[in-house]
Amino acid sequence: MSSRYRVVGAAENVDMRAPSDSELYECDVDERRIISAYCCTCEAEATLYVEVGDSEPWEHDVSNPSHVVDYWRDA
């Protein structure tokens, strides 16, 4: 960077004190979740019923670590 430029910091109109939006998982921590899983490699699908605190991956994802699997939460 040339010495003729001067960087001071954030713009004056940026308020960094406001809280960020919370994730869905942070809002309803006591609710059961329905997660959909789709294997992009072999096109297998599954619907997972996940209990609170459960973080187990789909067994297809565990048995096929080279596959690309997408997870998303159904509303």
N, C-alpha and C positions, 0 to 999 in steps of 0.2 A: 504494500500500500504506500502510496506517495506521502511525503510529509506534509503536503498541502491540505490533506483531509484530516478532519478532527472528529473522532467518535466520542460522544459524551455518554450515552446510555439510552434508556427507553424514552419514548415520546412522553410529553407531559400529560397527554390526555388518556394514557393507559393506566387503569386502576388494577393493580395486581393483588389487592386485598380481598376481592370478592371470591367466595368459594366456587370451586369448579362443580359442574354437574356430576351427581353421583351415578354410579353404574346401577343397572337393574339388580344385580346380585347384592349390592349394598343396601338397597331399599327394603327388599322382602327376604330377610335372612331366615325366616322361619317357614318359608313356603317350599313345598315340593316343586321340582322343576321337570319339565318335559323337554328333553334335548333331542334334536334330530341329528343324525350322523349320516354322511354320504361319502363313500370312497370314490374319489375321482379317478383312481387307477382301474379298478375292476367294476365300478358302478354298483356296489353293494350298498344297501340302505338299512337303517335301523332307527327305532324310536326308543330312547332311553328314559326311564322314569327314575330320576335321581332324588335320593333323600337328602335332607339338610346335612351339610358337612361331607357328603360323599364326593370324592374326586377321582373315582376309578374311571379309566378310559374304556372305550368300547373294546370288547375282546378281539374284534377283527383288527383294530388298530394295534393292539399288543402283539398279535400273532403275525402281522404283516408290517414290520417297521419301515419298509421301503415304500409303502403306499402313502398317497397323499389323501388325508381325511379331513373333511370340513365338518365342523360342529356349529350348530346354531340353536338358539332357544326359541321354542314356539310360544307364541303369546296366548 
